[in-house]
Amino acid sequence: MDRLNKWYARFIFRFNTEKRIALLRKLASLLRNDFTLMNALGRLEMIESNNGKNPNEPFAIVMREWQKNLERGMSFSDTTRGWLPDEETLLVTSGNISNLVIALENTARVVEGEGKIRRAVRNAIAYPSFLLVLTFGIVVMVGLYLVPPLVEVAGSNIIWRGAARGLIGMSDFTIKYWYMFAIGFLCLVFVIWLSLDRWAGRLRATFDKIPPWSIYKIHISVGWLMSLSSMISAGITMPDAIRMLADNANYYLRSILEDTLHYVANGDNLGVALSKTGSDFPNKEIIGDLMIYADMTDFDKNISAIANDYLDESVRKMESISNMLNGIGIMLVSAIIAWVVLGTFQMQDQITAALT
């Protein structure tokens, strides 16, 4: 039963992002107010368990487990490993007792920022995807159920013209090949989905200019830049921060960061190194800003400001992309419906003319 409670607590803690981040902020606040780490965890455990009345509350269990791990001599990052998502564990890795407050606050800031861009990405693709599926549904339903009865009524002697001819051709294609088209479409979606985090190189940099790859690049670059700024502000050197992020990244991001790290190791600043990779990552404006600020004092503060500005800019860009895709989707659906209506009317007119 104890093992089951721990598993359930781990599950709830990892997936209840809002409350998890609120708890990390409380922990940082207690540490900032001169609580020891053990005392801070104990205080949070008492709050979550309602002064011990509900000891099996998930977040209370997490606090107790962290205390036990610390008592065994584990570091805080090792203590939280497996309880926090991997990217958050990485951010608190820099958090020894002297800068753990900064690491916790930065973790909360990064997760909230990634949440904003994730919601923006979701909004950008949800409605256009619905419209695309709706368009396919309209074409299939018209081809299977609307056109064949009209063709049967007309007989085989009519020579179809105009939109009616195109509608009948579409119907014939749908009847014979709609399942192949559906399978091909699903395969295309699957291949694109796989390519998002598994494809890199110069050709990928070209595709990164168009959706959905451009949307993915914005999403992944925002999280990377915010994580990098947080790690630098916590005292990790630039090469070490890039190396740690590369080690925990997918193939797409890792290939860019490894190229960047190569140029940084040869003496280039971050902006110049990113420029030399030829990946246009995150984008030309951010690369230009990093070229300027990387060699200036207070780079940790400057990169934090750049990351926050990039987050806000990316959310606005996602909204713009969403509006554009929504407009294209609505126009596509409207055009299909107009074509179907026009073709149906022309079929009726030509059937009437043939029968008189």
Residue frames as qw, qx, qy, qz and C-alpha x, y, z in Angstrom:
[[0.000, 0.885, 0.466, 0.000, 0.00, 0.00, 0.00],
 [0.317, -0.776, 0.111, 0.534, 2.87, 2.33, 0.81],
 [0.385, -0.125, 0.606, 0.684, 4.42, 1.66, -2.60],
 [0.189, 0.623, 0.678, 0.341, 1.10, 2.32, -4.30],
 [0.143, -0.923, -0.260, 0.245, 0.73, 5.62, -2.44],
 [0.369, -0.562, 0.342, 0.656, 4.22, 6.65, -3.54],
 [0.336, 0.193, 0.700, 0.600, 3.46, 5.78, -7.16],
 [0.056, 0.806, 0.571, 0.147, 0.21, 7.74, -7.05],
 [0.265, -0.859, -0.054, 0.435, 1.95, 10.71, -5.39],
 [0.397, -0.297, 0.503, 0.708, 4.66, 10.69, -8.06],
 [0.248, 0.463, 0.710, 0.469, 2.05, 10.60, -10.81],
 [0.071, -0.903, -0.423, 0.034, 0.01, 13.46, -9.33],
 [0.371, -0.740, 0.102, 0.551, 3.08, 15.54, -8.57],
 [0.394, -0.119, 0.567, 0.713, 4.48, 15.26, -12.09],
 [0.129, 0.455, 0.691, 0.547, 1.23, 16.01, -13.88],
 [0.166, -0.894, -0.409, 0.083, -0.27, 18.69, -11.62],
 [0.552, 0.339, -0.012, 0.762, 2.03, 21.34, -13.04],
 [0.139, -0.765, -0.082, -0.623, 0.25, 24.35, -11.56],
 [0.710, -0.691, 0.002, -0.135, 0.37, 23.10, -7.97],
 [0.877, -0.073, -0.022, 0.474, 3.90, 21.71, -8.37],
 [0.397, 0.499, -0.013, 0.770, 5.21, 25.08, -9.48],
 [0.385, -0.780, -0.035, -0.492, 3.34, 26.82, -6.66],
 [0.863, -0.491, -0.027, 0.116, 5.02, 24.45, -4.18],
 [0.740, 0.156, -0.018, 0.654, 8.46, 25.12, -5.66],
 [0.070, 0.690, 0.006, 0.721, 7.83, 28.82, -5.27],
 [0.645, -0.717, -0.024, -0.263, 6.83, 28.31, -1.62],
 [0.901, -0.219, -0.031, 0.374, 9.98, 26.28, -1.03],
 [0.510, 0.414, -0.011, 0.754, 12.11, 29.03, -2.57],
 [0.231, -0.772, -0.039, -0.591, 10.34, 31.64, -0.44],
 [0.804, -0.594, -0.032, -0.015, 10.99, 29.67, 2.77],
 [0.822, -0.004, -0.004, 0.569, 14.66, 29.22, 1.88],
 [0.266, 0.608, 0.033, 0.747, 14.95, 32.91, 1.14],
 [0.436, -0.738, 0.051, -0.512, 13.59, 33.60, 4.61],
 [0.006, -0.590, 0.729, -0.347, 16.40, 31.60, 6.25],
 [0.913, -0.146, 0.248, -0.290, 14.65, 28.25, 6.67],
 [0.261, -0.392, 0.847, 0.247, 16.92, 25.26, 6.27],
 [0.440, 0.135, -0.678, -0.573, 16.01, 22.94, 3.43],
 [0.268, -0.182, -0.937, 0.129, 14.87, 20.19, 5.83],
 [0.076, 0.385, 0.564, -0.727, 12.77, 22.62, 7.88],
 [0.358, 0.300, -0.231, -0.853, 11.22, 24.09, 4.73],
 [0.430, 0.003, -0.822, -0.374, 10.25, 20.65, 3.46],
 [0.177, -0.270, -0.862, 0.391, 8.86, 19.77, 6.87],
 [0.208, 0.362, 0.285, -0.863, 6.77, 22.93, 6.96],
 [0.459, 0.216, -0.463, -0.727, 5.37, 22.23, 3.48],
 [0.342, -0.083, -0.933, -0.072, 4.65, 18.62, 4.47],
 [0.004, 0.338, 0.711, -0.616, 2.61, 19.81, 7.45],
 [0.346, 0.348, -0.019, -0.871, 0.65, 22.21, 5.23],
 [0.473, 0.169, -0.670, -0.547, -0.08, 19.59, 2.58],
 [0.372, -0.147, -0.913, 0.077, -1.05, 16.93, 5.16],
 [0.444, -0.661, -0.218, -0.565, -3.28, 19.34, 7.09],
 [0.294, -0.640, 0.547, -0.453, -1.04, 19.16, 10.17],
 [0.038, -0.258, 0.960, -0.100, -0.69, 15.41, 9.84],
 [0.630, 0.185, 0.495, -0.569, -4.41, 14.66, 9.60],
 [0.840, 0.499, 0.093, -0.195, -4.12, 13.57, 5.94],
 [0.445, -0.598, 0.573, 0.341, -0.66, 11.95, 5.69],
 [0.605, 0.157, 0.707, 0.331, -1.45, 10.23, 2.39],
 [0.361, 0.881, 0.101, -0.289, -2.05, 13.43, 0.46],
 [0.844, 0.406, 0.072, 0.342, 0.19, 13.15, -2.65],
 [0.285, 0.798, -0.219, 0.483, 2.13, 16.36, -2.13],
 [0.570, -0.700, 0.351, -0.247, 2.66, 15.54, 1.56],
 [0.959, -0.056, 0.230, 0.155, 4.11, 12.17, 0.57],
 [0.648, 0.628, -0.062, 0.425, 6.47, 13.89, -1.88],
 [0.095, -0.849, 0.318, -0.412, 7.78, 16.24, 0.81],
 [0.787, -0.489, 0.360, -0.111, 8.40, 13.33, 3.20],
 [0.931, 0.209, 0.155, 0.257, 10.21, 11.34, 0.52],
 [0.411, 0.775, -0.179, 0.445, 12.43, 14.30, -0.29],
 [0.410, -0.772, 0.376, -0.308, 13.29, 14.67, 3.39],
 [0.926, -0.217, 0.307, 0.037, 14.20, 10.97, 3.60],
 [0.798, 0.480, 0.031, 0.362, 16.45, 11.24, 0.54],
 [0.115, 0.844, -0.278, 0.444, 18.24, 14.26, 1.98],
 [0.668, -0.614, 0.366, -0.206, 18.75, 12.42, 5.27],
 [0.955, 0.051, 0.219, 0.196, 20.47, 9.67, 3.28],
 [0.442, -0.534, 0.324, 0.644, 22.98, 12.27, 2.06],
 [0.503, 0.480, 0.563, 0.446, 21.62, 12.78, -1.43],
 [0.106, -0.101, 0.106, 0.984, 21.90, 16.16, -3.19],
 [0.428, 0.425, 0.370, -0.707, 18.70, 18.07, -3.85],
 [0.502, 0.424, -0.462, -0.596, 18.82, 17.36, -7.60],
 [0.275, 0.104, -0.954, -0.055, 19.24, 13.61, -6.88],
 [0.197, 0.215, 0.748, -0.597, 16.50, 13.83, -4.27],
 [0.501, 0.482, 0.194, -0.693, 14.01, 15.22, -6.76],
 [0.209, 0.324, -0.768, -0.511, 15.07, 13.00, -9.67],
 [0.140, -0.215, -0.956, -0.143, 12.11, 10.95, -10.84],
 [0.011, 0.622, 0.636, -0.457, 9.67, 13.16, -8.98],
 [0.191, 0.726, -0.050, -0.659, 10.16, 16.20, -11.18],
 [0.790, 0.601, 0.119, 0.011, 10.03, 16.04, -15.00],
 [0.820, 0.016, 0.093, 0.564, 13.50, 15.64, -16.51],
 [0.329, 0.640, 0.079, 0.690, 13.76, 19.22, -17.74],
 [0.403, -0.838, 0.024, -0.365, 12.96, 20.57, -14.27],
 [0.878, -0.399, 0.063, 0.258, 15.44, 18.21, -12.65],
 [0.671, 0.338, 0.073, 0.656, 18.06, 19.60, -15.01],
 [0.021, 0.793, 0.034, 0.607, 17.27, 23.16, -13.93],
 [0.605, -0.758, 0.126, -0.209, 17.66, 22.40, -10.23],
 [0.915, 0.059, -0.147, 0.370, 20.92, 20.51, -10.85],
 [0.367, 0.533, -0.208, 0.733, 22.74, 23.82, -10.42],
 [0.435, -0.724, -0.031, -0.535, 21.02, 24.37, -7.10],
 [0.532, -0.041, -0.666, 0.522, 23.41, 23.74, -4.26],
 [0.298, -0.674, -0.577, 0.351, 22.33, 25.26, -0.96],
 [0.229, -0.403, -0.006, 0.886, 23.80, 28.69, -1.84],
 [0.218, 0.209, -0.344, -0.889, 21.85, 29.18, -5.07],
 [0.073, 0.299, 0.950, 0.046, 18.99, 26.71, -4.71],
 [0.201, 0.647, 0.434, -0.594, 16.57, 29.61, -4.28],
 [0.224, 0.556, -0.372, -0.708, 17.56, 31.00, -7.67],
 [0.057, 0.094, -0.931, -0.348, 17.34, 27.55, -9.27],
 [0.132, 0.449, 0.854, -0.227, 13.83, 26.93, -7.88],
 [0.236, 0.696, 0.207, -0.646, 12.55, 30.35, -8.90],
 [0.174, 0.469, -0.589, -0.634, 14.05, 29.95, -12.35],
 [0.071, 0.111, 0.980, 0.147, 12.49, 26.50, -12.69],
 [0.218, 0.614, 0.648, -0.394, 9.07, 27.96, -11.91],
 [0.210, 0.688, -0.124, -0.683, 9.65, 30.78, -14.39],
 [0.069, 0.292, -0.808, -0.507, 10.74, 28.42, -17.16],
 [0.120, 0.292, 0.949, -0.005, 7.83, 26.03, -16.64],
 [0.239, 0.698, 0.436, -0.516, 5.32, 28.88, -16.66],
 [0.172, 0.616, -0.380, -0.669, 6.90, 30.29, -19.81],
 [0.020, 0.104, -0.926, -0.363, 6.81, 26.91, -21.54],
 [0.210, 0.474, 0.813, -0.266, 3.19, 26.57, -20.46],
 [0.269, 0.701, 0.095, -0.654, 2.34, 29.83, -22.19],
 [0.217, 0.479, -0.631, -0.571, 4.01, 28.85, -25.44],
 [0.099, 0.077, 0.989, 0.075, 2.52, 25.34, -25.24],
 [0.302, 0.599, 0.613, -0.417, -0.98, 26.80, -24.96],
 [0.273, 0.688, -0.198, -0.643, -0.24, 29.14, -27.84],
 [0.066, 0.281, -0.870, -0.400, 0.98, 26.22, -29.98],
 [0.202, 0.302, 0.922, -0.136, -2.08, 24.17, -29.09],
 [0.327, 0.697, 0.343, -0.538, -4.36, 27.04, -30.10],
 [0.169, 0.605, -0.470, -0.620, -2.42, 27.49, -33.32],
 [0.138, 0.192, -0.906, -0.350, -2.92, 23.91, -34.52],
 [0.293, 0.236, 0.852, -0.365, -6.21, 22.78, -32.96],
 [0.498, 0.604, 0.303, -0.544, -8.77, 24.68, -35.05],
 [0.373, 0.587, -0.536, -0.478, -6.87, 24.43, -38.37],
 [0.036, -0.154, 0.986, 0.048, -6.58, 20.67, -37.80],
 [0.400, 0.399, 0.709, -0.423, -10.32, 20.48, -37.20],
 [0.479, 0.664, -0.045, -0.573, -10.98, 22.40, -40.41],
 [0.198, 0.459, -0.796, -0.341, -8.65, 20.08, -42.36],
 [0.167, 0.090, 0.975, -0.119, -10.46, 17.01, -41.07],
 [0.431, 0.550, 0.453, -0.553, -13.81, 18.69, -41.79],
 [0.385, 0.609, -0.395, -0.570, -12.76, 19.38, -45.38],
 [0.100, 0.229, -0.951, -0.182, -11.74, 15.76, -45.89],
 [0.274, 0.283, 0.847, -0.358, -15.04, 14.63, -44.36],
 [0.465, 0.599, 0.135, -0.638, -17.06, 16.85, -46.69],
 [0.331, 0.499, -0.653, -0.464, -15.24, 15.53, -49.76],
 [0.000, -0.062, 0.998, -0.009, -15.74, 11.89, -48.72],
 [0.337, 0.401, 0.703, -0.482, -19.41, 12.30, -47.79],
 [0.470, 0.608, -0.081, -0.635, -20.24, 14.14, -51.02],
 [0.274, 0.436, -0.777, -0.363, -18.33, 11.61, -53.12],
 [0.003, -0.011, -0.996, 0.090, -19.95, 8.60, -51.47],
 [0.115, 0.465, 0.808, -0.343, -23.52, 9.73, -50.73],
 [0.262, 0.661, 0.167, -0.683, -24.52, 12.83, -52.73],
 [0.242, 0.521, -0.530, -0.624, -23.18, 12.39, -56.24],
 [0.079, -0.049, 0.973, 0.212, -23.83, 8.64, -56.95],
 [0.322, 0.519, 0.738, -0.288, -27.67, 8.89, -56.63],
 [0.315, 0.749, -0.021, -0.583, -27.74, 11.85, -59.04],
 [0.089, 0.447, -0.764, -0.457, -25.56, 9.98, -61.53],
 [0.217, 0.159, 0.963, -0.006, -27.81, 6.95, -61.28],
 [0.365, 0.666, 0.473, -0.446, -30.90, 9.08, -62.00],
 [0.231, 0.719, -0.295, -0.585, -29.21, 10.72, -64.98],
 [0.925, 0.321, 0.205, -0.002, -28.20, 7.48, -66.67],
 [0.685, -0.287, 0.386, 0.547, -25.16, 6.92, -68.83],
 [0.517, 0.595, 0.431, 0.440, -25.98, 9.11, -71.84],
 [0.072, -0.994, -0.074, 0.026, -25.27, 12.52, -70.32],
 [0.657, 0.318, -0.164, 0.664, -21.99, 14.23, -71.12],
 [0.427, -0.798, -0.291, 0.310, -21.21, 16.18, -67.96],
 [0.419, 0.626, -0.002, 0.658, -19.76, 19.67, -68.20],
 [0.128, -0.759, 0.167, -0.616, -18.26, 22.31, -65.92],
 [0.268, -0.479, 0.643, -0.534, -18.28, 21.91, -62.16],
 [0.903, -0.047, 0.164, -0.394, -20.59, 18.90, -62.48],
 [0.842, 0.387, -0.366, 0.088, -17.92, 17.00, -64.39],
 [0.212, 0.532, -0.634, 0.520, -15.32, 17.80, -61.74],
 [0.584, -0.335, 0.441, -0.594, -17.69, 16.77, -58.97],
 [0.969, 0.098, -0.020, -0.227, -18.36, 13.41, -60.61],
 [0.655, 0.487, -0.502, 0.286, -14.65, 12.86, -61.17],
 [0.123, -0.495, 0.616, -0.600, -14.04, 13.59, -57.50],
 [0.813, -0.166, 0.262, -0.492, -16.83, 11.15, -56.58],
 [0.924, 0.274, -0.265, -0.028, -15.34, 8.38, -58.73],
 [0.396, 0.516, -0.598, 0.469, -11.94, 8.94, -57.16],
 [0.401, -0.424, 0.502, -0.638, -13.44, 8.96, -53.66],
 [0.927, -0.046, 0.064, -0.366, -15.37, 5.74, -54.18],
 [0.889, 0.311, -0.306, 0.142, -12.31, 3.91, -55.51],
 [0.618, 0.304, -0.411, 0.597, -9.49, 5.40, -53.48],
 [0.333, -0.806, 0.039, -0.488, -10.82, 7.26, -50.40],
 [0.864, -0.497, 0.033, 0.072, -9.32, 4.70, -47.99],
 [0.779, 0.168, 0.004, 0.604, -5.94, 4.97, -49.73],
 [0.119, 0.714, -0.014, 0.690, -6.14, 8.75, -49.49],
 [0.612, -0.736, 0.020, -0.289, -7.01, 8.48, -45.79],
 [0.912, -0.262, 0.032, 0.314, -4.13, 6.09, -45.15],
 [0.594, 0.416, 0.019, 0.688, -1.76, 8.31, -47.13],
 [0.144, -0.803, 0.010, -0.579, -2.89, 11.37, -45.19],
 [0.766, -0.635, 0.058, -0.082, -2.40, 9.63, -41.84],
 [0.874, -0.003, 0.038, 0.484, 1.02, 8.40, -42.94],
 [0.347, 0.631, -0.003, 0.693, 1.99, 11.93, -43.97],
 [0.429, -0.801, 0.057, -0.414, 0.89, 13.28, -40.59],
 [0.901, -0.408, 0.055, 0.139, 2.84, 10.53, -38.83],
 [0.752, 0.251, 0.018, 0.610, 6.01, 11.20, -40.85],
 [0.070, 0.752, -0.041, 0.654, 5.78, 14.94, -40.18],
 [0.656, -0.713, 0.047, -0.242, 5.25, 14.26, -36.48],
 [0.915, -0.198, 0.047, 0.348, 8.31, 12.01, -36.38],
 [0.590, 0.479, 0.021, 0.650, 10.40, 14.54, -38.26],
 [0.204, -0.924, -0.056, -0.319, 9.76, 17.34, -35.78],
 [0.497, -0.784, 0.368, -0.064, 12.27, 16.12, -33.19],
 [0.844, -0.152, 0.459, 0.232, 14.25, 13.58, -35.25],
 [0.653, 0.568, 0.261, 0.428, 15.31, 15.56, -38.31],
 [0.284, -0.835, 0.087, 0.463, 18.12, 18.10, -38.40],
 [0.601, 0.030, 0.458, 0.655, 20.52, 19.67, -40.88],
 [0.046, -0.218, 0.222, 0.949, 20.57, 22.40, -43.52],
 [0.226, -0.303, -0.710, -0.594, 17.45, 21.14, -45.32],
 [0.329, -0.597, -0.698, 0.219, 15.59, 21.12, -42.01],
 [0.191, -0.412, -0.157, 0.877, 16.57, 24.77, -41.53],
 [0.140, -0.053, -0.487, -0.860, 14.71, 25.53, -44.77],
 [0.392, -0.442, -0.759, -0.273, 11.61, 23.65, -43.65],
 [0.324, -0.419, -0.573, 0.626, 11.75, 25.46, -40.30],
 [0.043, 0.089, -0.079, -0.992, 10.38, 28.50, -42.09],
 [0.521, -0.159, -0.452, -0.707, 6.98, 26.88, -42.76],
 [0.657, -0.238, 0.473, -0.536, 4.37, 25.24, -40.49],
 [0.679, -0.705, -0.160, -0.130, 4.34, 22.87, -38.74],
 [0.781, 0.032, -0.243, 0.575, 8.14, 22.86, -38.45],
 [0.127, 0.527, -0.131, 0.830, 8.23, 26.61, -37.80],
 [0.627, -0.612, -0.065, -0.477, 5.74, 26.16, -34.95],
 [0.923, -0.271, -0.190, 0.198, 7.85, 23.39, -33.44],
 [0.587, 0.295, -0.208, 0.725, 11.05, 25.45, -33.74],
 [0.188, -0.632, 0.091, -0.747, 9.46, 28.36, -31.90],
 [0.814, -0.507, -0.109, -0.262, 8.22, 26.03, -29.18],
 [0.909, -0.133, -0.164, 0.360, 11.52, 24.25, -28.64],
 [0.463, 0.417, -0.155, 0.767, 13.68, 27.39, -28.92],
 [0.356, -0.712, 0.036, -0.604, 11.66, 29.29, -26.32],
 [0.881, -0.469, -0.048, -0.047, 12.11, 26.49, -23.79],
 [0.824, 0.118, -0.124, 0.540, 15.81, 26.21, -24.60],
 [0.238, 0.578, -0.120, 0.771, 16.55, 29.92, -24.27],
 [0.532, -0.688, 0.049, -0.492, 14.63, 30.24, -21.01],
 [0.940, -0.308, -0.066, 0.133, 16.38, 27.18, -19.58],
 [0.684, 0.307, -0.131, 0.648, 19.76, 28.49, -20.70],
 [0.037, -0.684, 0.118, -0.719, 19.15, 31.89, -19.11],
 [0.743, -0.603, 0.004, -0.291, 18.05, 30.24, -15.86],
 [0.933, -0.128, -0.090, 0.324, 21.12, 28.02, -15.69],
 [0.485, 0.455, -0.135, 0.734, 23.48, 30.91, -16.40],
 [0.291, -0.707, 0.085, -0.639, 21.82, 33.07, -13.75],
 [0.870, -0.480, 0.003, -0.108, 22.29, 30.17, -11.30],
 [0.348, -0.780, 0.501, 0.141, 26.06, 30.28, -11.90],
 [0.838, 0.086, 0.486, 0.232, 26.65, 27.59, -14.53],
 [0.160, -0.482, 0.453, 0.733, 29.15, 28.53, -17.24],
 [0.594, 0.487, -0.162, -0.620, 27.94, 28.91, -20.81],
 [0.413, 0.338, -0.812, -0.238, 29.71, 25.79, -22.21],
 [0.046, 0.013, 0.943, -0.331, 28.54, 23.63, -19.30],
 [0.480, 0.354, 0.415, -0.687, 24.96, 24.88, -19.61],
 [0.595, 0.455, -0.383, -0.541, 24.88, 24.19, -23.36],
 [0.281, 0.259, -0.923, -0.030, 26.41, 20.75, -22.82],
 [0.217, 0.125, 0.834, -0.492, 23.90, 19.83, -20.12],
 [0.572, 0.435, 0.193, -0.668, 20.98, 20.99, -22.24],
 [0.504, 0.444, -0.620, -0.406, 22.34, 19.12, -25.27],
 [0.076, 0.159, -0.974, 0.143, 22.69, 15.90, -23.27],
 [0.267, 0.322, 0.775, -0.473, 19.01, 16.10, -22.29],
 [0.424, 0.475, -0.095, -0.765, 17.67, 17.26, -25.68],
 [0.840, 0.353, 0.403, -0.084, 16.10, 15.40, -28.58],
 [0.713, 0.098, 0.399, 0.568, 18.05, 14.81, -31.80],
 [0.290, 0.814, 0.289, 0.412, 16.89, 18.04, -33.46],
 [0.251, -0.955, 0.087, -0.135, 17.92, 20.34, -30.64],
 [0.770, -0.477, 0.298, 0.300, 20.98, 18.31, -29.68],
 [0.715, 0.328, 0.300, 0.539, 22.46, 18.58, -33.18],
 [0.135, 0.885, 0.082, 0.439, 22.12, 22.37, -33.09],
 [0.505, -0.843, 0.170, -0.075, 23.55, 22.65, -29.57],
 [0.853, -0.214, 0.278, 0.387, 26.49, 20.36, -30.33],
 [0.546, 0.556, 0.194, 0.596, 27.42, 22.53, -33.33],
 [0.155, -0.921, -0.008, -0.357, 26.99, 25.63, -31.16],
 [0.734, -0.644, 0.180, 0.119, 29.16, 24.14, -28.42],
 [0.815, 0.149, 0.198, 0.524, 31.90, 23.41, -30.96],
 [0.309, 0.705, 0.079, 0.634, 32.10, 27.08, -31.96],
 [0.456, -0.856, 0.047, -0.240, 31.83, 28.27, -28.34],
 [0.864, -0.378, 0.159, 0.293, 34.75, 25.98, -27.42],
 [0.666, 0.305, 0.185, 0.655, 36.77, 27.64, -30.21],
 [0.300, -0.227, -0.170, 0.911, 36.25, 31.06, -28.63],
 [0.128, -0.394, -0.440, -0.797, 33.11, 32.40, -30.30],
 [0.294, 0.008, 0.510, -0.808, 30.42, 34.01, -28.19],
 [0.433, 0.296, 0.817, -0.239, 26.96, 32.45, -28.10],
 [0.496, 0.707, 0.158, -0.479, 25.46, 34.66, -30.81],
 [0.257, 0.644, -0.618, -0.370, 28.33, 34.10, -33.24],
 [0.209, -0.157, 0.965, 0.005, 28.30, 30.37, -32.54],
 [0.511, 0.458, 0.649, -0.328, 24.57, 30.09, -33.26],
 [0.440, 0.750, -0.136, -0.476, 25.03, 32.10, -36.44],
 [0.096, 0.537, -0.792, -0.276, 27.78, 29.77, -37.67],
 [0.464, 0.070, 0.872, -0.137, 25.57, 26.70, -37.26],
 [0.168, 0.051, -0.604, -0.778, 23.45, 27.97, -40.18],
 [0.098, -0.386, -0.917, 0.031, 20.28, 26.76, -38.48],
 [0.188, -0.447, -0.165, -0.859, 18.78, 30.22, -37.90],
 [0.644, -0.502, -0.577, 0.001, 18.01, 29.08, -34.35],
 [0.277, 0.502, 0.726, -0.380, 16.17, 30.61, -32.53],
 [0.461, 0.803, 0.350, 0.142, 15.90, 33.36, -35.18],
 [0.549, 0.464, -0.021, 0.695, 18.05, 36.08, -36.71],
 [0.207, -0.813, 0.031, -0.543, 16.93, 38.78, -34.26],
 [0.798, -0.596, 0.088, -0.034, 17.76, 36.72, -31.18],
 [0.858, 0.076, 0.041, 0.506, 21.09, 35.67, -32.69],
 [0.299, 0.668, -0.015, 0.681, 21.88, 39.35, -33.35],
 [0.468, -0.796, 0.071, -0.377, 20.98, 40.30, -29.77],
 [0.904, -0.385, 0.086, 0.166, 23.13, 37.51, -28.37],
 [0.704, 0.382, -0.018, 0.598, 26.06, 38.62, -30.53],
 [0.020, 0.763, -0.092, 0.640, 25.83, 42.08, -28.94],
 [0.578, -0.688, 0.160, -0.409, 25.20, 41.15, -25.32],
 [0.966, -0.105, -0.195, 0.134, 27.32, 38.00, -25.01],
 [0.647, 0.231, -0.255, 0.681, 30.55, 39.99, -24.60],
 [0.156, -0.659, 0.093, -0.730, 29.06, 42.58, -22.24],
 [0.029, 0.115, -0.785, 0.608, 28.94, 42.54, -18.46],
 [0.488, 0.147, 0.528, -0.679, 25.79, 41.29, -16.69],
 [0.329, 0.127, -0.752, -0.557, 25.15, 38.81, -19.48],
 [0.070, -0.253, -0.946, 0.192, 23.06, 36.69, -17.12],
 [0.209, 0.543, 0.443, -0.682, 20.60, 39.58, -16.70],
 [0.296, 0.447, -0.375, -0.757, 20.65, 40.44, -20.39],
 [0.229, 0.038, -0.912, -0.338, 19.98, 36.89, -21.55],
 [0.059, 0.394, 0.829, -0.391, 17.13, 36.63, -19.05],
 [0.285, 0.566, 0.141, -0.761, 15.58, 39.77, -20.54],
 [0.279, 0.323, -0.670, -0.607, 16.11, 38.42, -24.06],
 [0.088, -0.131, -0.987, -0.030, 14.44, 35.13, -23.09],
 [0.164, 0.513, 0.640, -0.548, 11.42, 36.86, -21.56],
 [0.310, 0.547, -0.153, -0.762, 11.03, 39.14, -24.56],
 [0.213, 0.204, -0.846, -0.445, 11.35, 36.16, -26.90],
 [0.070, 0.304, 0.924, -0.222, 8.63, 34.35, -24.97],
 [0.275, 0.609, 0.359, -0.652, 6.22, 37.29, -25.35],
 [0.283, 0.505, -0.463, -0.671, 7.14, 37.71, -29.01],
 [0.085, 0.070, -0.965, -0.236, 6.67, 33.99, -29.66],
 [0.207, 0.446, 0.782, -0.383, 3.22, 33.96, -28.06],
 [0.343, 0.651, 0.047, -0.675, 2.22, 36.85, -30.32],
 [0.213, 0.400, -0.728, -0.514, 3.70, 35.05, -33.33],
 [0.088, 0.147, 0.985, -0.031, 1.77, 31.89, -32.45],
 [0.311, 0.594, 0.515, -0.534, -1.43, 33.95, -32.35],
 [0.310, 0.618, -0.313, -0.651, -0.58, 35.41, -35.75],
 [0.106, 0.203, -0.922, -0.312, 0.16, 31.96, -37.21],
 [0.206, 0.331, 0.876, -0.282, -3.07, 30.67, -35.69],
 [0.370, 0.644, 0.225, -0.631, -5.08, 33.46, -37.29],
 [0.267, 0.512, -0.593, -0.561, -3.43, 32.84, -40.65],
 [0.037, 0.040, -0.991, -0.125, -4.04, 29.08, -40.54],
 [0.282, 0.456, 0.708, -0.459, -7.60, 29.61, -39.37],
 [0.373, 0.630, -0.067, -0.677, -8.22, 31.96, -42.28],
 [0.228, 0.357, -0.799, -0.427, -6.75, 29.50, -44.78],
 [0.088, 0.133, 0.979, -0.125, -8.81, 26.67, -43.30],
 [0.349, 0.555, 0.492, -0.573, -12.04, 28.64, -43.41],
 [0.370, 0.586, -0.346, -0.633, -11.37, 29.67, -47.01],
 [0.108, 0.213, -0.938, -0.252, -10.64, 26.05, -47.96],
 [0.196, 0.327, 0.880, -0.281, -13.84, 24.75, -46.37],
 [0.362, 0.630, 0.221, -0.650, -15.86, 27.57, -47.93],
 [0.282, 0.496, -0.590, -0.571, -14.37, 26.90, -51.36],
 [0.002, 0.007, -0.996, -0.093, -15.13, 23.17, -51.12],
 [0.264, 0.486, 0.711, -0.434, -18.72, 23.84, -50.04],
 [0.350, 0.643, -0.063, -0.678, -19.20, 26.41, -52.81],
 [0.191, 0.355, -0.798, -0.449, -17.79, 23.98, -55.39],
 [0.099, 0.183, 0.973, -0.096, -20.07, 21.18, -54.16],
 [0.322, 0.595, 0.478, -0.560, -23.16, 23.44, -54.26],
 [0.323, 0.608, -0.335, -0.643, -22.29, 24.74, -57.73],
 [0.108, 0.223, -0.921, -0.300, -21.56, 21.26, -59.05],
 [0.210, 0.322, 0.883, -0.270, -24.81, 19.90, -57.58],
 [0.379, 0.646, 0.227, -0.622, -26.88, 22.65, -59.17],
 [0.293, 0.530, -0.574, -0.551, -25.18, 22.09, -62.52],
 [0.049, -0.020, 0.995, 0.081, -25.83, 18.35, -62.29],
 [0.312, 0.500, 0.691, -0.418, -29.53, 19.01, -61.63],
 [0.359, 0.672, -0.094, -0.641, -29.74, 21.48, -64.53],
 [0.206, 0.412, -0.778, -0.428, -28.01, 19.07, -66.92],
 [0.159, 0.161, 0.969, -0.101, -30.21, 16.18, -65.79],
 [0.367, 0.604, 0.455, -0.542, -33.32, 18.31, -66.31],
 [0.321, 0.630, -0.366, -0.605, -32.12, 19.39, -69.76],
 [0.055, 0.236, -0.934, -0.263, -31.41, 15.77, -70.74],
 [0.195, 0.297, 0.909, -0.217, -34.85, 14.57, -69.68],
 [0.363, 0.659, 0.299, -0.587, -36.81, 17.28, -71.52]]
